[in-house]
Amino acid sequence: MFERHGFVFTPHATPSPGSTRIALWTVRVPADARGERHRVDQEEVFHVLDGRVTVHGREAGPGDTVVVPPHTDFELVGGPATVLVATSVGITALVGEERITPPWAR
């Protein structure tokens, strides 16, 4: 489990336990959250399990899925909510001027 700015990330399928292509995690979004605006180099899929959020400018509730194309600036806002996220192994993100490899996707 990892925490960043109040968001809690729980990895499920990542390279460390054996996934070779898919990274899958849940993120708990706190109430009235505003995630960091960032850009990832792989497609990311957000599926809302509970609560409400806005991803890439699209409002989403339980059962809704939002696909964010690679190289697109976006942020996750709203909450409280739980969101299932899937992407490709090896994803990196540009947050401001800092390139990171999210630890919940390793």
C-alpha positions, 0 to 999 in steps of 0.5 A: 500500500502506498500513500501520496497526497491523501490518495491511498494506492493498493497494488493488485497485479504488478511485476513484483508478484508476476504480472508481465503486461498489466498493472492493476491497483485500486486507489482510495480517493479522499473526500473533496480531493484534487490529485496532481495534474500529470501525464502518463506515457501509457493508456490508463483505464479508471473504473469507479467501484464506489463514490464519485470522481472526475477523471480527465474532465469526465464525471464518473460514478459506480460502474463507470469507466474512463479511458485516458489516452497516453500523453494527455494531461489529466487529474483525478478529483472528487471523492470519497471514492474507490477506483480500480485502475489498469495500465501497462507495466512500465508506465511512467508519469510526468508530474510537473518537471519530475518523471516518476515510475509509480511504485504501485505499478512496479 
